Amino acid sequence: MTVHGLFSSKSAAAARASAIPRIAIVGRGFSGMMTAIALMKIVRTPFHLQLFDPNSSVSGGQALSTTRASTILNTRVRDLSVSKGDADDFNDWLCSNAEFRAAVPAAIPGFRQIFVPKDIFSDYVYQRFSEAFSARRDISVQVCPEPVVAIRRMHSGRFLLESGSPTNPLFDIVVLATGYGLPKAEDRAEDPSPVRAQRLVARPHTVLLGSGIRVVDQLLQLRDTGYGGQVTILSRNGFLPQRHTPNSADPVFPADAMPGNLSDILRFIRKACREAEAEGRSWQSVMNGLRKHARSLWRSLPAREKQQFNRHLRAIYDSHRNRLPEAIHARLQGELASGNTVLRRGVVGRQGLGGLFFRPAGSGADEIVHAERVLDCRCRGPQLTSPMIASLLDEGLALPDELSLGLAVDQYGRPCLDDGSVVEDLFAVGPLGLGSLPDIDLVPEIVSQAYAVAEHAAERVYPCSRAI
Ligand SMILES: Cc1cc2nc3c(=O)[nH]c(=O)nc-3n(C[C@H](O)[C@H](O)[C@H](O)COP(=O)(O)OP(=O)(O)OC[C@H]3O[C@@H](n4cnc5c(N)ncnc54)[C@H](O)[C@@H]3O)c2cc1C
């Protein structure tokens, strides 16, 4: 759904003319939409909300808009509620959806444990956004289809956002929800340009770069649209996503104190997984339990161990936390077993005239891979070099985290500075805080953070404005 003219019923000009607080959200992917919902529910006094994003689709960030909308999300319905304090909200929404109920009768009376396609989740988020907006006659929402290129703080403490519009007014609160940044032109291309050495390819051959859920998504999309050629997955680490368990995998974790260094922590987690399996539970339950401890654990690690984790363990951690529904995992395994899809570990180099340079793991020499197309499915991290983030760094309004994975932020997403202070009224929600807050790229964590930001914002704009 596109947003042009969507919110014209409430006049932004009226808001500009008055002294009501002005809040900007930069990015309208899941994090931006979720923060908007939380603000509309939590901040009880009037405000003006302005949403910036050149992407024309609502909630059109990477997770919910790329590749097939019918792709199955890898998180269960029970963990995808956008309603604070009502974990069943998404399940209830599905139960009230006659079309969905008719299509998935086996899951009646509830859908908590199942996995649903992205487009259904996207519809749910958008409906909750529309409902939250309809319930507020006292706020105005304006959508700006422009990227924000710079943010500056004025002497008054308010923020100036520079975008394509020459007349942006000042904002009291700014939420950065730019996730993985603006898509590059080549990411948007429907039909990526072929490798020039096409004539050398004996059988149709596609190369996929990466090994996360986007690779699996792309592979199954190719097969579902009738592609019968060879597929080669080239990945630096070779860790494909693990599978979910058919059981509910409720979180469990040992109550014992966690050790203080990385190798002992690893041993501790492996032992916990073995013990859980011996007791008839699953390692997936332990991973779900670990997520609840991830933040305090991450905070306690010295910078050197964080770097070690990033270099050697992050890919393994990601493959165990971003799990595939069983049926999809079985399809992936079937592909690999058939030999029609091959996974190769190593380092991908440049794409030359003769093909793609690739150095297999353990080899000292490059080889050239020929294919009629190469699809890059690697998930980029947040772009610290984007003009908007660069302006924040220049202005001293933010710093990169220790690993430069994103911005250094506190639990609300407020930028942390070298002197131990935080920047008030500026919040980074979602993956921009990934180097400070583990798992903040996942829906449940983004939902909690969005409500925490809204509560904090409510106190900042009017100290008594929180919902009771
Ligand atoms: C394929 C895929 C599947 C996933 N599946 C799941 C799942 O099943 N469960 C789960 O928990 N998590 C899942 N995730 C992770 C999670 O959903 C995402 O991390 C989350 O949705 C991040 O959303 P976001 O809005 O922060 O970022 P993005 O989706 O990247 O959206 C950012 C938005 O900001 C805009 N933007 C960027 N820069 C600017 C700028 N300067 N000015 C204006 N606008 C700007 C972009 O155009 C974009 O629309 C998945 C992720 C991917 C990629």
The ligand as a MOL file (V3000), in Angstrom:
LIG
                    3D

  0  0  0     0  0            999 V3000
M  V30 BEGIN CTAB
M  V30 COUNTS 53 58 0 0 0
M  V30 BEGIN ATOM
M  V30 1 C 14.2700 -10.9780 4.9690 0
M  V30 2 C 14.1110 -10.7080 6.4460 0
M  V30 3 C 13.2390 -11.4880 7.2130 0
M  V30 4 C 13.0880 -11.2440 8.5770 0
M  V30 5 N 12.2580 -12.0410 9.2950 0
M  V30 6 C 12.1200 -11.8150 10.6170 0
M  V30 7 C 11.2710 -12.6310 11.4300 0
M  V30 8 O 10.6600 -13.5690 10.9590 0
M  V30 9 N 11.1760 -12.3410 12.7490 0
M  V30 10 C 11.8640 -11.3130 13.3310 0
M  V30 11 O 11.7410 -11.0890 14.5390 0
M  V30 12 N 12.6720 -10.5470 12.5900 0
M  V30 13 C 12.8160 -10.7770 11.2590 0
M  V30 14 N 13.6450 -9.9930 10.5380 0
M  V30 15 C 14.3450 -8.9090 11.2260 0
M  V30 16 C 13.4780 -7.7160 11.5660 0
M  V30 17 O 12.1530 -7.8170 11.1830 0
M  V30 18 C 14.0870 -6.4780 10.9940 0
M  V30 19 O 15.3500 -6.3430 11.5470 0
M  V30 20 C 13.2580 -5.2730 11.3260 0
M  V30 21 O 12.0790 -5.3970 10.6190 0
M  V30 22 C 14.0310 -4.0110 11.0620 0
M  V30 23 O 13.1530 -3.0160 10.6010 0
M  V30 24 P 13.6350 -1.5290 10.4960 0
M  V30 25 O 12.4160 -0.7480 10.2290 0
M  V30 26 O 14.4510 -1.1590 11.6530 0
M  V30 27 O 14.6540 -1.4940 9.2830 0
M  V30 28 P 14.4030 -1.5590 7.7150 0
M  V30 29 O 13.4960 -2.6700 7.4160 0
M  V30 30 O 15.7570 -1.5580 7.0850 0
M  V30 31 O 13.6550 -0.1880 7.3680 0
M  V30 32 C 14.3440 1.0370 7.4300 0
M  V30 33 C 13.5760 2.0690 6.6250 0
M  V30 34 O 14.2510 3.3190 6.7900 0
M  V30 35 C 14.3070 3.9860 5.5440 0
M  V30 36 N 15.4790 4.8830 5.5890 0
M  V30 37 C 16.7770 4.5540 5.6980 0
M  V30 38 N 17.5510 5.6600 5.7190 0
M  V30 39 C 16.7150 6.7200 5.6400 0
M  V30 40 C 16.9010 8.1310 5.6180 0
M  V30 41 N 18.1160 8.6910 5.6900 0
M  V30 42 N 15.8130 8.9390 5.5180 0
M  V30 43 C 14.5510 8.4130 5.4530 0
M  V30 44 N 14.3170 7.0630 5.4580 0
M  V30 45 C 15.3820 6.2360 5.5560 0
M  V30 46 C 14.4390 2.8710 4.5090 0
M  V30 47 O 13.9550 3.3100 3.2440 0
M  V30 48 C 13.5450 1.7790 5.1200 0
M  V30 49 O 12.2130 1.8320 4.6550 0
M  V30 50 C 13.8190 -10.2050 9.1950 0
M  V30 51 C 14.7040 -9.4140 8.4280 0
M  V30 52 C 14.8590 -9.6480 7.0730 0
M  V30 53 C 15.8080 -8.7790 6.2830 0
M  V30 END ATOM
M  V30 BEGIN BOND
M  V30 1 1 1 2
M  V30 2 1 2 3
M  V30 3 2 2 52
M  V30 4 2 3 4
M  V30 5 1 4 5
M  V30 6 1 4 50
M  V30 7 2 5 6
M  V30 8 1 6 7
M  V30 9 1 6 13
M  V30 10 2 7 8
M  V30 11 1 7 9
M  V30 12 1 9 10
M  V30 13 2 10 11
M  V30 14 1 10 12
M  V30 15 2 12 13
M  V30 16 1 13 14
M  V30 17 1 14 15
M  V30 18 1 14 50
M  V30 19 1 15 16
M  V30 20 1 16 17
M  V30 21 1 16 18
M  V30 22 1 18 19
M  V30 23 1 18 20
M  V30 24 1 20 21
M  V30 25 1 20 22
M  V30 26 1 22 23
M  V30 27 1 23 24
M  V30 28 2 24 25
M  V30 29 1 24 26
M  V30 30 1 24 27
M  V30 31 1 27 28
M  V30 32 2 28 29
M  V30 33 1 28 30
M  V30 34 1 28 31
M  V30 35 1 31 32
M  V30 36 1 32 33
M  V30 37 1 33 34
M  V30 38 1 33 48
M  V30 39 1 34 35
M  V30 40 1 35 36
M  V30 41 1 35 46
M  V30 42 1 36 37
M  V30 43 1 36 45
M  V30 44 2 37 38
M  V30 45 1 38 39
M  V30 46 1 39 40
M  V30 47 2 39 45
M  V30 48 1 40 41
M  V30 49 2 40 42
M  V30 50 1 42 43
M  V30 51 2 43 44
M  V30 52 1 44 45
M  V30 53 1 46 47
M  V30 54 1 46 48
M  V30 55 1 48 49
M  V30 56 2 50 51
M  V30 57 1 51 52
M  V30 58 1 52 53
M  V30 END BOND
M  V30 END CTAB
M  END
